Amino acid sequence: MKSQKPSDGDFVEFANWREKIAGALDALACVLNFEEDRDRASAEAAAAREQAADVRRRGEIGFSER
């Protein structure tokens, strides 16, 4: 997934990529053996979704100010 990171400048592609990362982390959380690892993967998924939402908000604000 990391190799699919979009180039800088396109906030929509970056936000979509972070959503894909979140989905992968959620899927990983379902198969991990240890509860601590499952909790960490779930927390990282939530953080990735939060970052995607923040990037979209900032991108939309920046776009509307141009």
Protein Blocks (a to p, Z undefined) as FASTA:
>chain_A
ZZmpccehiamlmmmmmmmmmmmmmmmmmmpmblklmmmmmmmmmmmmmmmmmmmmmmmm
mmmmZZ
